[in-house]
Amino acid sequence: MWEELFQKVKTRLDIEDTSEGKAKKISIPSDLLFKCPRCQQVALMEEFTAGGKVCKSCGYHARLSARERLELTVDNETFKEYDTLMKSRNPIDFPGYEEKVKELQKKTGLSDAVVTGECEIMGEQCVVAVMDSRFMMASMGSVVGEKITRAFERATEKRLPVVIFTSSGGARMQEGILSLMQMAKTSGACARHSDAGLLYITVLTDPTTGGVTASFAMLGDIIIAEPKVLVGFAGRRVIEGTIKQRLPDDFQSAEFLMEHGFVDMIVERREMRRTLADLIRLHGAGKAGGFDE
């Protein structure tokens, strides 16, 4: 399961053509068609994208970029982005790190692996953060940790709820111990927001793993997950090798976590926007600013 996180993305799809009585593979540019990795059904990319990148046949939820997630979730023209100029340095002189960051900045249009800002969701004001797995698997380095921390601090100051869409491969090894420090820093900012009586909702998306899972991703007052997403800390083989036991097939899935009390609800993508707005409204957090003491 974890090996799939780092597979090279195909630029073309191989489809079987049986029109002449025998099967043969034909290659089609992947930006025209989407082939579901779960049920193998093929759909026009335009229709697939218009449907929120959810397979109509089996309900598979494909990964979204940060901008796509914001477009589906927040009200038009209400998003005000925070810290747009913050960029990673190379604190431990890791070979090739700066070049890799610059390459991904150019490819994704992002400064780093998270986008933060203030917005409204169906009229309910909140601070939102969205992680983007296209940028070094949304690993958490100094910039990601600082942007998440500042988002919490601004929300605390303005008495606003926080909604974070998590997606990560863990701590960013290219920044060494500084990346691990972000776990404590973000958790501290989250705790101060909670101490102020403010609402924090996390939405676990595929995949949420490593240091992000071990810090702010699992600290929400309400923890939501998309269907069948991968959520965990260490990989299956590492755990099985340590405990010398075979793990359940659905181990580290959203459904497994909900069954064992780690997730509060599983929400399909088409219902996510309304669910978030309803939860913020229910807690009186989007307008009044927090809970009454």
N, C-alpha and C positions, 0 to 999 in steps of 0.2 A: 504493500500500500504506500509506504513512505518513498519507495523508489520512484513512484509516479510524479512526485513533487518536482523532480529535477530533470525530467525527460525533455529532450529537445523538441520544440514545437514543429510539426510538419507544415510545410508551405503548400503541399498538394495532398489531395485525398485519393486513395485507391478505391475505386468502385467496380463491382463485378457487373459486366454486361452480358446478359443471356439472350439477347434479341435474335442471335443467329443460331440458337439451339445449343450452344456450348458456352460455358462461362469463360470470360476473359477479363482481365483487369484493365481499366482505363484510368488515366490520371487527370484529375480536374483541379484547378486552382482552389485552395481552401477558402478563399475569400468569397467564393460564389455559393458554395454549399457547406452545410454543417452535417457531419456524421456523428451521431450520438455515441460516445464511448461505452455507454451502458447497454442500450438496446440495439445499436447499430443502424437505427433508422436515419434516413437522410432527409434534410429539409433545406429549403432555400435560406441562405444566410440572412437575407433581408427580412424574411418572415420570422426567423429565429430571433434575430436582434429585436424586432418590433415586439415580440412576446416576452421581452425581458431576459432573453437567453435561457429559457426553460424549455426542455424537450416536451412537445405535445404528446408524444407517445408514452413516455415512461416517467415524466416529471423530473428528469435530471436537471439540476441547477448548475449551469456552467459558471466559471469565474467571470467576474465583472471588473473592469478598471475602476479606479476611484471616481473618475468623471462620470462613467456610466451609472455607477451606484448613486451618485448625487442627483443625476438627472431623473432617476426613477423615484427618488425618495423625497427630495426637498421641493418646496414651492418655487415656482418660476421667479427669477430675479430677486430672491431673498438671501442668497448665499453670499456672505462676505468672508473671503478667505483670510486666514491668519498666516503670518510668518512666511510669506512667499519667497523671500530672498535667502532663507536659511539653507546652507549647503554643508555637506560633509567635508571634513579635512581628512588627513591621514595621520592620526595621532601616534601610531607606532611604526610608521614608515613601512607599511605592508606592501610588498612588491605588486605593482599593477593595479592597486586599489583606486588611485585617483583617475586613471585612464578608464577603468570599468565604470566608475560613477559618472564620468562625463559622457561616456557612450550611452548609458541608460537614461541620463537626463535628456539627451538629444532624441533618443528613441521613444521615450514615454511622454516627454513634455513636462515631467515632474522634477522638482528639486530633490526629492527623496521619496521614501516609500510610504508616506502618509500625507493626506490632505486634511487640514483642520480649518474650522471657521464657524461662523454664526449663521443661523438660518431659521426658517419656519417650516414646520411639517404640518400641513393642513391647518395653518394658522397658529400652531403652537410653537413658540419661540424656544430655541435650544442651541447648545453648542454641539457640533458634530465633528467626528474624526473618522476618516475612511482610509484603511490601509490598502495598498495596491501590490499584489503579489508579482507583478511584472518587474518591479524594481528590487532586484536581489532577493527574491522570494519574500519581500516585505520584512526582511530581517531588521531587528531593532538595534540601531546604533545610536550615536549621540544625538543626531538630528531628530530621529523618530522619537526618542525618549524626551527630548526637550520640547518638541512640538506638542506631544501628548500632555506633558506637564503644564505647559503654558495654557493649553486649552482648558484643563481643569482649573487652573488659577483664575483665568478670566471668567469662567462659569461661576466660580465661587464668589468673585468680586461682584458680578452682575446678578447673582442669585438665580442662575439658570440651570436647567437639567442638562446632562451630558449624554449623548448617544454615540457609541463607538462601534463601528463595523470592523471586527478584527480579522486578520488574515496574515499569517506569518510562518516562516520556517524556523523562527527562534532568534537568538541573539546573533549579532553580526560579528563573526569571528575576526574579520579584518580590523576591528577596532579593539580587540583584546578585552582586558578587564573593564575598560570604559563602557563596553556594551552591556556587560553584566550589571554595572552600576545603575543602568537605566531601569532595571526591574525595581530596585528600591526607591528610586526617585519618582517614578510614575505611581507606584503604590502609595507613597507618602502624600502626593498631591491628591490622589483619589480619596485617601482617608480624611484629609482636611475638608474636601468637598462634602464628604459624608457627614463629618462632624458639624457642618453648617446646616444640616438638615435638608440637603438637596438630593434630587433623584439622579441616579446613574443607571443607564440601560446599556448592556452590551449585546451585540448581535454577532454570534460566531459564524463566520463564513469559511469556506474551504480554501486552504487548510489553516487551522489555528493550532500552532504547536510550539514547543520549546519554551523559551523565556517569556514570551508574551502570554502563553497559557498560565505560566507560573506567577504572573504578576497581574496587570490590570484587566486582562481578558475575563478572569473568573471572579472579579471583585464587584460586579454589578449588583445593584439592588434587585434587578430583574435580568435574568440571563436568557436570551432568546438564541435559537440556532436555526439556520436553514436546514431543510431535510437532508439527511445522510451525509452531512459534512464530516470531515476528519478533524477531531479535536483530541489532542494528547500532549504529552511532554516528551518522553523517550519513545523510540521506535519499537514496533512489535518484537523484532528479533532480539533487540537488546534486553527487553523485559523477559522474554521467554528464556533467553540464555542465563539470566540472573536468577529467576525463580524456579527454573527447570520444570516448567509446566506449560502446556499449550493454552493459549488464550482463546476466548470465544471468537467466532468468526466476525461478529459485529462489534468487537471491542474497539473503543475509540471513535465510534460513530455517535452522531448527535442523539440517536434513539437510545443507544446504550447508556449514555450519560444522563438522559432524562429519566430513564428507568431507575437509575441509581441515585437520583436526587441532585445531580450537578447542573442540570439545565431545567429551567422553569417551563419553557414552552418551545415547541417547534412550529415555525411559521413559514408558509410558502411565500415566495418572493412577491407574488401579485397581491398578497394581503399585508405585506410588511409595513407599507406607508401608513395605512389606516390603523394597524395595530399599534405602531409607535405613537401616533397622534392620540389614540384612545387612552393609552397608558399614561402619557404626559398629562392629558386632560383629567383623567381619573385622580391623579395625585395632585392636581391643582398646581402643577409645577411650571407650565409653559407661559403663564401670564402673571400669576401672583408672585412667583419666585420662591419656591421651596415650601416646606411644611410648617405649620404652626407649631411653636414650641409648647 
